[in-house]
Amino acid sequence: MALFILAVIIFIIADILIRFIIKRVQEKKAVADREKALEVSLNLDFSNEAKTLKRAEVENPKAKILCVDDEEVILDSFRKILVLDGYSVDTVETGQEALGLIQAHHYDFVFTDLKMPQMDGVDVAKGVKHLRPDIDVIIITGFATVETAVEVMKFGAMDYVQKPFTEDELLEFTKKSLIKRQDRIKKQLRPKVHISHLSGEEYFHSGEFAIPGGVFISKYHCWAAIDQDGNVKIGVDDFAKKLIGKIDDIEFPNLGMNIKIDQPLFSLKQGRRHISFRSPITGNVTEINSNLEDNLETLEISPYEQNWICKIDADNLDTEIKNLQIGNAAVNFYQEDIERYQNELKKIGTTKNGDKEQLFKGELSTLDDFNFEKIVNEFFTK
C-alpha cells in the first residue's frame, strides 16, 4: 500500500514537472516568434499607409495598439516592450497619420503623446473619439503635464501614462488598461442568445442564453417541442431558469387535466416562494416527467430536452402555435425581455454586486418579497 501511495505521489510530481516544462518551452517559443516579428517589421515598408508607420504584428495578440509620438526613442520602447509581451503594435510620429490609420484599421488602444508639433494629444484624443469612439485613448505625458493629461480625459481619454517609464511599469499599466477595457465592453454588450442544435448545455453555465433549434418559446417563458406522436413537451426556458436559480421542488399538473392556453400549468418552488407558469397551448395533460421529479439537479445542466415538465395532447395547435416564437423571432423576444428585465432592475436599484448591466444566475432569490413578486408577475405570470 505504501509503495502504491509513493508511486501515485511520484506520478503527480512528474506530471506537474512535465506540464511546467512544456509551459516554459511554449513561452520561450512565443517570445522567440515575437522577437522575429519585431525584427522583420523594422525592415518592411508601410509608407503607402503612413509615411512614418512601423508595424509589428504577432499571432493571437492580446490587443492591437497604435502609438503616436514625435520621439522615435519612445516609439522604439513601445514596440520592443509591448510586442514581446504579446501585443501587436503600430507606431507613427504624427497625429494626422494616426487619425488616418484608425479609419482603416481596428485598434483597441491609441497611445498618444500629449506634446507634439502640428497636432497635439488633445486633438488626437478628440479626433479618435469622434471617428472611432470604440477605441480607447491613453495619453503619454511627462511629469510636468499631468494636470493637462487629466484635463484631456474630459474629452474621452481613458487614462494617462507618465514618461519616462520602466518596462515593468508600461507592461503593468497596459495589462490593467486591457482588463478595464474588456470589463467595460462586457458590460456594454447585451447578453448573447444562441440558437443551438444541442440541448443548450454548452451555453447554460455561461452568462449567455440558449434556445435549441426547433423549440418554441411562449411569452411566459415556457418552451414547447412537438413529439413525433403529436404530443407537446412543455418545460421552463433558459431565461426563467437562469434568473430563478436553484429549484427546490416542482408542483406538477394532474394527469388528464384539461388546460386552456394561458392558464396556470405548473409551479416552481424555491424555499417558501413559488413561481407559477402558464400553459402555452390548450389540451389534456398526458404525462408528467417523473424522472425530473426525482432528479431536480438535472435542471442545473439544462432546462431543455429530457428535462421537460409535462406533455400535452394539444387541441388547437395549428392556431395557437402562431402565438409562440421560434428561431430568430425567439432570439429577438429574448433580447427584448433581457433589456426589459435590466431596466426593471435599474428601477429597483439593488442588484447583485451593484452591477445593473449584467444578469446573474439566481438573481431573483436575492430580491425582497415585493420586488420578487413584481418581477415574477411581469415576466412569467401576466
N, C-alpha and C positions, 0 to 999 in steps of 0.2 A: 504493500500500500504506500509506504514511504517513497519507494522508487517511482511509483506511478505519479505521485504528487510532485516529486522532483522533476520528472520528465515534463509534466504539464507546465511547471514554472519555467523550465529551460525553453520550452516551445514558445511560451508567451514572450519571454525576453528576446528570443531570436526574432520573433515576428515584429516586435517593436523596433529592434535594431534595423531589420531589413526595410521596414517602412520609412524609418528615419533616413537611411542611406539613399533610398530611392527618391525621397523628397529633396534631399540635398543635391543629388545628381540632376534632378529636374530643374531646381532653382539655378544651378550653375549653367545648365544649358540655356535656360531662359535669358540669363544675364549675357551669355556669350552671343545669343541671337540678337539681343538688343544692342550690344556693342557693335555688332556687324551692321545692323540697320543704321545706327548713328554714323558710323564711318562712311557707309555708302551714300547716305543722304547728303553729306558735305560735298560730294563730287557730282551730284545731279543738278541739272539746270531747270529751275522752275520760274525763270524770269518772264515766261509768257503769261503767267498768272499775276505775279507781282515782282517788281524789279529786285527787291532785297529778300525775297522769300527763300527760306531754308526749311526743309521738311524732313522729319524723322518719324516714320510710321512703324509701329510694332504690331504683332499679331495679337488679336483679342485685347485691345488696350483698356485700361481701367477707365480712361476718359480721353477725349480729344481736346487739346488745348491750343489756343492761338495766343502767342505772346508778342506784344509790341513795345519796343523801347529803342531810343536812339543811341543807346550804348551797346555796341556789339558784344562787349565782355559780359554784360548782363544776360543777353540772349544766349550766348555760349553756355553760361552756367545753367540756365533754364533747360536747355536741350540735354546737356550731359546728365544733370541730376534727375530730371523727370523721366527721360526716355529709359534710362537704366532701371528705373523703378516700375516701368510698365505703362507709361503714358505715351500717346502719340502727340508730337509737338510740332507746330508750325511757328516760325518766328519771322517778323518783319520789323522794319525800322521806322515806319511812318503810320500815323493813324489813318490816312487815306487808303493805304494798302490794306489795312486791317478791315476797314468797312467794306472794301471791295470783296475780300475773301469770305466774309461771313454771309454774303449774299449767294455765294456759290458752294459753300461747304457747311457741314453740320458740326459745329463745335459745342462742347459742353461748357467751356470756360474761355473768356478772353482776359488775359492778364495785361494790363496797360500801365505804362509809366505815367506818372502824373505830370511831370515837367518835360515837355517836348516842344521843339520849334514847329511852326506852322499849325499843327493841330495837337492840343494838349489832351491829357487824360480825361478832363471833364467833357470835352466834345466827343471823344471816343466813346465814353460811357453813355452819353446821351444818344449818340448815333446807333450804338449796338442795341440799346433797349428800345429804340424806336423801330429799327429794322427787324431785329430778332429778339423779342422780349423773352424767348425761351432760353437764351444763352445767359449764363451768369458772368458778371464782370467783377474782376478783382483789381484793385488799384495797387500799383507798385509805387512806394513813396519813401523818401528819405526822412530821417528823424525830424527835420525842421518843418516838414509839411504835413504832419499827421492831422492837424486840425482841418486843413484843406481836404485831405483824404476823407475825413469823416463827413465833411460837407458834401462831397461827391456822392456819398451813399444816399443822399436825398434824391439823387437823380436815378436811382435804381441799382447802384453798385452793391454787390453782395457783402464785400469785406475789403480789407486792405492788408498788404504785407509790407513790412519795413525792410529796406535795404540799408546797409549790407546784411545779408542773411547767410547762415551756415547751411550746409547740405541737409542736416537733420531738421533744422527749423523749416526749410522750404518743404521737405517731404511731409512733416507732421502737419503743417498748415494746409497743404494740398489735400492730404487724406481727410482732415476734418471738414474741409470745404466740400469734398465729394460726398461725404456722409450726409452733410446738411442738404446738399442738392438732391440726393436720392430720396431723403426723407420727405422733402417738400414735394417732389414730383409724385411720390407715392400717395401723399395726402390730397393732391390736386386731382388725380385720376379717379374716376368713378370705379368702384369695384367691377371687375370683369364678369361677364356672364357668358358661359360657353355652352354650345350645343355639343353634346358628347355622344359618341357611338357606343360608349360603355355605360356603366352604372353611374358615372359621375364621381366614383370613389377617388379618382386621381385629382379631383379638384376639391373634394369635400373637406379635407384637412387644411386647405389654404384659405386665404381671405376672399376667394373667388367663388362663383356660383355655377352650378351645372344643371343643365336640362337635357336628359338623354333624348336622342333623336326618336321621333315617333310618339313622344309623351305629350299629352295635352295639359295645360295649366289653367286652373279656374281663377276667377277674380278673388276668391277667398284663400288662395294658395294651397289648394289640394291638387294633386296630379291624377290623371286618368290615362289608362292604357288599355286598348281593346285586345282581349284574348282571341285566339283562333276560334274558340267556341262561341264567341259573340258576347260573353260576359265582360264587364269592365272592371279592371282593378283600380282601386282608389287608395291614395296614400297622402301623406303630408309632404309638401315640396321642400326643396333645399333652402329657400328663403326663410320659411317658417321655422324649419328645424334648426337652422343656424342661430337665429335670433332667440329662440326659446332655450336652446342648450339641452342639458340633460333632462330626460323624461323619466318620471318615476312610475307611471302607470298609464294605461290606455283604457278608456271606457268605450268598449266596442258596441256597435249596434246589435239589435236582436236579429237572429236568423229569421228569414221570412218577412221581416219588416218591410212595409211599403213606404218608400221615402220619396218625397217630392223634391224637385230641384230647389235649392236654397234653404231647405230645412236642415236643422242640426243633425249631423250624421254620426260623428264620434267626437270624443274629447281627449285631450292630452292633459295629464296631471303632473304638476310639479310642486311637491310639498302640499300645502293646503290650497294652492291655486289650481285652476283648470282653464283650458282654452278650448272652446267649442268650435268645431269646423263644420261648415255647411256643405251639403251634397252638391256636386257639380252636375248631377243628372237625376232623372226620375226613374224609379224602377224598384225591384224587390231585392233585398239583401240575400244573396245565395250562399255566401261563405265568409267566415272571418279567418284571419291569419293566426291560427293557434300557435304556430311556430314563433311568430313575433311576440305573442303574448307571453311566452316562456323565455324569450331571449331579447329583451328590450335593448341590450347593449349593441345589437347589430345595427340599430339606427344610428349609432355613433360612427359607423363606417360609411353608410349611405342610406338615404330615406327611400331610394328607388328600387326597382326590380322586385326581388323576392321579399322586400320589406313593405309590401302593400298592407293595408289595414283591413279592407273588406272587398268583396266582389259584389257587383250589382248587375242583375239582368235588366238591361235598360228598356224602357217603354218607348221613349221618344228620342232616341239617339240621333237620328237624321236631322231633327230640328234643333235639339239642344247642343249638339256638337259645335254649332255656329257661335255659341257663346264662349267657347273655350279657345285658348291661344296655343299655337304650335309653331315651332321653328323660329324664324326671325321675329314674328309677332310676339311670341312668348319672351324672347330676349328683350324686346322693347318694353314690354309690360314690366319685366323685372327691373329694368333700368329706371323706369318711371317710379316704381314703388320704392326702390332703393333711395332715390332722390327725395321722395316724399317722406320716407322714414327719417332720413338725415335731417330734413327740415323740422320734423316734429321733435327730434332730439335737441335741436338748437333752441326750440321754443321752451322745452323743459329745462334746459340749461345745466343738466347734470348727466354727463356721460362718463363711461369708464375712462380712467386716466386723464379726464378732462379733454379728450380728443373728440371733437364734434365732426370730424371728417371721415373717420374710419368706422367700420362696423366690427363689432366684437362678438364672438361666439358666446351665446348665453347672456347677452346684454340685458334682455328683458328681466331676467331674475334679479338684476341689481336695482330695478326701479321700485319705488314705493307702490302701494296698492292702487292709489288713484291713477298714477301715470301708467302703471301696468295695464289696468283696465282700459284706459284711454287708447293705448297702442293696439291692444287686442281687438277692441271694437272697430278701430279704424282700418285694420288690415286683414283680420281673419273672421270677423263676425258680421259687420254691416256692409 
